[in-house]
Amino acid sequence: MKSPPRIINHFLLIMLALIILKTNVFSQTLIEKTFRSDSESEAVLDLTARAPGTSWRESGSEAATVTIFVDDRYHQDLILHSGHKRFTYSVLLGRVAAGEHRLRIEVNRKLSAAGAKTVHIDDAVVSLVGRNDPRFAGIANTPFLYARTNTIGKFSDIPLLMYYETIDDGGKISLRYTVIFSNEDGGTQTSALMSRWGRTTDIEWVIETRLDRKIGVPAMIFQGVNHETTIFSGRMEADHPLLRVASDNNNFSDVGVTGVRFTLSPIAVDLRRSSREEVMDRHPWTYQVMAEEMLREGKLTDERTLGKRIADLRNYLYLDAESVQNNGSAISFSVKLKNDPTWYNSDQGIGSYRIDRSGFYRTTIRLPRRIAAGEIEQVAVACGLPGNPRTEEDNQKASTARCDLKSVNKMFLLDDQYQPAAPLSIRLKPATLTFGTTMVLEEDKSPR
């Protein structure tokens, strides 16, 4: 018989082995490196990685997740949505003081899909942005987002990109941050998303920060639940406001945290002459992630239905336009294919699917199948209302409704990989329509 001390030592060794095993099961260090900053700066990490055997479209093998630590403190989690492909993810490491710092990246087994077996880090480049750098304000004021509770570990509605616009209101400068999510589980139904927004991603403004802080004027406002513009009064990390994704349609709260945080590196954009979807066009991989989430969630169907399920995203014509909607009008588009008498409409015959906002926007037209660009014969525009007039006042307003189509800026299809193919070469002339009229758009053949 073993003596009690030997039994206790044996037991302690077994427990220690189990603890080590458990630690190795849920975390594995992929890379550890130091970087040095000569002065207080914002640190940006460009991480090139791949996760063999994973695919955003495959349930159970969606993605691997890595956890990033700065100076041995948790900073963020990063979902490797691009699977086995070599992809560079750009994230912020936040404000760092002058001196040496340590970066550590681990596999997060707990938040990785069961089918995610390995992660390869091909490169990890840390760059520093100091206060004298013109990019500093845009990076330093970037919001850090805590994940929506019901998305953690479910590979749903993840932030793909963050961008910011510089808004000049008579010399009063603000930075407005927006996030592109892979989808939204609540809010607008999928078929309406395609008609009214031309995508199934969710693009939501997060927070607007004034650079010229003045007493009595809110320094920051954000998009609260139910799209309410709300004064920010939450916690900060240096100049980074901390926000939580708080609703199924990806609105935000400045109260509370979750166990998962995202700190995307923002892209500076100027959207005064283009739609928000132009940001996706510049990063075409976002379309592929968008489509693969639809595939995995079973939201694609060959049946002609409305609601949550739509057609293969390659069966749509994507159309970018600018118009002015007057007196409550709403605009829609339609396409006729060669050797096909049918006109296919962006609004699918539903008034609320028409576009009632002025400016630059994106819509789609569902086609009966995948087509080649050369099959498009004619494009038409229609001016209507978003709903039915119910009062005499509504009728009088409708009688003066008008749609001023300024331009059709771009039309394209998606390729085999669900990414935008080259824009169609067709140029269309502007048009003005009154309520209840439809016009076939003339091709503009004048020299550019």
N, C-alpha and C positions, 0 to 999 in steps of 0.2 A: 504493500500500500504506500502511496506517495504521502509525504509529510504535508501538513496544511500549508506551510509557506510555499512549497513547490506548486501545490494546486492553485494557490492564489496567483503566483507568478505566471503560471500557464494560462489561467483565465484572463489575466491582464494582457498578455501577449495576443490572445485571440481577439479581445476587444479592440486592441490597438490596430490589429490587422484589418478588422471589420471597418473601423473608422477610416483607415487609409483607403480601403477598397471603395467605400461609399464616396469618399472625396474624389477618387479617380473616376468613378462612374459618372458623377455629375459635373466635373470640371477637369480640364486638361490644358495646361499652359501651351499655347501655340507659339508665342513670341514674347520676349522680354527685352527691352532696350531702354537706353537713357537718351535724353536730349537736353540741351542746354539753352537757356534764354538769357540774353545779355541785359534785358530790361523787362518790365511788366508787359505782357503780350497776350494775345489770343492765339491758342494753338489749334491748328487744323491738321487732321489726319486723313490722308488718302490711303485707304487700305485695299490692296488688290488681293482678292481671295476667290476661292471656288470650293464647292462642296460636292464632290462626285456622288452620283446616285440620287441626287435630289432634283426635284422639279416642282415648280409652283402649281402645276396642273394636277399633280398626283397626290391624292389623299394618303396620308401616312408617310409621305416622303417629300413634303412641301419644301422644307428648308432647314438648314442648320442655323443655330443662333450662337453668336459669340458675345462674351461680356468683356467690356473694356474698363480697365482700372488705371487711374492716374495717381501716382505716389501712393500706391496700395489702397486707394479708396475707390469704391464703386463709382463709375461715371455714367455708363450707359450700356444698353444691349443693342446689338445690331443683327437684324435678320438678313441672312444672305439669300435674298429672293431670286437671284439669277442662277442658282443651282450650280451645275457642273461647269458653267462657262466662266472664263476668267473675266472678272468685272471689278472695276474700281469704285468703291464706296467712299464718299467724302463726308466726314463727320467732324464736329467740333469737340475739342478736348477742354474748352473753356479757358478762363483766365489763369495764367500762370505767372508767378513772381520771377524775378531775376534769380538765376541759379540753375542747378541741375535737377532734372525731374525723371521719373521712371514711368514707363508705359508697359503695361502687361495686358495681354489678350488671352482669354481662355475660351475653350469650347464650353457652352452652357448646355449640357446634356438634357437638363430638365426642360428647357424651352426649345430644344431641337426636336424635329420630327423623328419618329422611331426609325425611319429609313435613312436618316442622316448618320453615316458611319464615320466619315473623316472630313476634316477641313484642311485645305492647303492655303497657307499665306504666301503669296508670291512676292509681295512688297508691302512695306509699311513706312510711308514717308510723312514725317511731321514737319510742317512749315509754321513759321511764327509771323504774326501780323501785329506790329507795334502801333502805338498811338499816332505816329507820324505817317503811317500808311493810309492812303485814301480809302482803303477797304475797311479800315478799323471800325467805323461807326456801324456799318452794315452788319459786320460779323459780331461785334461786341453786344449789340442789342437783340440778337437772335433769341427767340423764346426756346426754352427747353420743354419738351412735351412728355408728360407721363401717359402711358398707354391706357386706353379704355379697358376697364376691368374685364369685360366679357370678350375681349379679343386676345387676352394673354394666353399664349400657348395654342391659339386656334388659327393662326396664319390668316387673319381676316382684317380687312380695312387698315392695312399698315401704311404709315407715312412713307412715300416714295421720294418726293422732292419737296424742298422748301425754296421759295423765292421771295424777293422783296422789291418793292417799287419805292422810288423817292418821289414824294408828293410835295409840290411847291404851291402853297396856298398864299399867294401874295407875299412871298418872302418867308413865310412860316413853313419850315421844312419838317416833314414827318417821314418815317419809314413804315411801310405797311407790309407785313409778312403774311404769306399765304402758303398753305400746304396742299399738296396733291396726294390724296389717299388712294389706295388701290381699288376701293369700292366703298359703298356705304350700306350697312345692313338695315338702316331705317330711312325714313324720309321718302323722297320721290321714288316711285316704282321704276323698275329697270327700263321698261318700254318708253316711259315718259322721259327718262334721262337721255335716251338716244335721240328722241325728237327735239327736246328743248335745249339740250346741252351738247349733244353730239359725242357722248362718251359714257362709260359706266364708272370711270374714276369719280372721286368726289373732290372738288376743288373748293376749299374753304379759307377765307381770310381768317387769320388768327388774332393778330394784335397790331395796333398802330401806335407808334412811339414818336412823340414830339421831341425834336432835338433842341428846340429853343424853349427850355422849361421856364414857365412863368407862374407866379403865384395866382391862384384862382382858376387856372386852366389845367384840366386833367393831363398828366404827363403821358398816360397810356390808356387806351380803350381797347377792349377785346370783344370778340363775338361770343356772347354767352348762349346758354341753352335757349332754344326757340328763336335763334338768330337775333337775340336782343343785344344791342350795343351797350356794353357795361364798362364802368370805370374800374381799372385794374387796381387792386389793393392787396395783392398776394405777396408771396415771398420772392426774393431775388437771389441770384447767385452771381456776384459781381453786378454787371448790368443786364444779365439775362433774366427775364421774367419767367417764373415757373408756372406752367399751366397744365391742366389735366383734361384729356379728351373725355367729355362727360355725357355724351348722348349718342344714340345709335346712328344719328346723321352727322356725327363728328363736329359738334359744337363744344365749347370749352368752359372750364371753371377755373377760378384762381384759388380754389380751396381744395386741399387734400392731395395725396400722392398715391401712387401704386408701386408695385415692386419692379416695374419695367419703365425705363426712360429712353427717349430718343432725342439726340442732339444733332440734327442734320446741318450740314454746312450750306448756308443759303446762297442762291444765285441771284445776282443783280439783273433786273430786266426793266425794259421800258415797253409798256403795253398800251401806250397812247394811240398807236396805229395798228393794233392787232388784238385778237381775242386772247383770252387766258389760255386757251388750248394750244396756242402757238408755243408755249413752254413745253408741252408734251411733244410737239412736232420736232423741237430741237433736241429732244431726248427720246428718240423713237422706241427705246426699250420699254418705256412706260406703257405703250400700247400692248406689248406682248404680255407683261405682267397683268394688265387689265383683263386681257382675253383669257389668260390661263386661270385666273381666279373665277371667271364666269364658267369655264369648263369644269373646274373642280367642284364648284357649288351646284352643278346641274342646272344652270340658268339658261342654257342654250337648247333650242328645239327647232325641228324642221316644221312644226305646226305654226300656223299663223295665229298667234295668241297675243294678248296684252297682259300687262302686269309684271310679274317677276321674271318671266322667261321670254327670251328674245331669240332672234336668229343668230347663226354663226356671224361673228363680227366682220368677217370678210365678205358678207353678203350685203353690205351697206355702202352707199356712196357718202363720203364725208364732204361737207360743203361749208365753207367759211365765208361770211358776208358781213356787210355793214348796211344798216338801214335806220331810218327814223320813223318811229311809230307815232302817228298823230291822232289825238282824240280817241284813245282807247283801241286802236287797231291792233291786229296781230297778223304776222306774216308767215307764210309757209312756202315750200318749194316742191316741185314734182319733176319727174324724169320720165321720158319715153325712150324705150330701147328700139333698135332697128328690128324690123320684122315682128314687132309686138305692138298691138293696138292699145295696150293698157298704159295708163299714166300711174306711176307709183309716187305716193305723196309722203312728205316728211311728217305731216300731222296725223297720218293714218285715219283721217276723217274725224278726228276728235278736236274740238275747239280748244280745250285746255292744253293740248300738245303743240299749239302754235306758239310762235315767239312774239311776246308782247313788249319786249324791252328794246330800247334804241341802243345803237352803238355797234360794236363788233361782237360777233357771236359765231357759234358753231352749231350745226344741225346735221342730221343724217337722214338718208332716204333708204328704207328697206327695199331691197330688190328681190326678185323671185329665186335668185341663185347667184353664185359667183359669176361675174362678168369680166370681160376684157374692156379696157378703156375705150376702144374703138366702137363698142356696141352702143354707146350713148348717142342718141340721135337729136333729142331736143331737151331743153330745160325750161321750165315755166315757173312763174311766181304768182302767188295768190294773196289777196288782201282780205282779211276777214276780221272776226272778233274772237276773243278768247272764251267767251260764254254767250248765253242768250240774253238779249235785252228783255227786261221785265217790267219796266216802267216807261211812261211817255218821255221822261228825261233821258232814259237809256236810249230810246229810239231816236230822239233828236241828236244825241251825241254820235250814235252809230251812223247817222246820215252824213256826218261830216268827217268820219274816220278815213284816214288816208295812209298809205304805206309809200315811203320814199326809199326805194332801193338804191343805195349809193354805189355799191360794187359787190361783185362776187369775187373774192380775193383768191380762193383756192378751192379746188375739188380734187379728191384723191380716193383711191381704194387701198385696202390693206393687202400685203403680199402673203405668201405661204406662211411666213413666220409671224403673222399678225402685226407687222410693222408697216408704216405708211410707204406706199409705192410712190414713184415720181408723180407730182401733180399733173393733172390733165392739162393739155396745151390749149384747151378752149378758153377764150376770153369773151365775156358777156357784157352787153351794154347796160347802163343804169336804166331804171324804169320808175314811173310814178303811177300808182294804182289807187282807185277809190274802193271803198268797202264793197265787197261782193263781186269783185272782178278778178279775172285771171289773165295773164299775159305770157305768151311764149317769148322768151328772151332772145333778142337778136345777137348774133355773134359779132364781136368787134374785131374787124379785120384791118383796122387802121394800123400804120406802123407804130411801134412802141416808142 
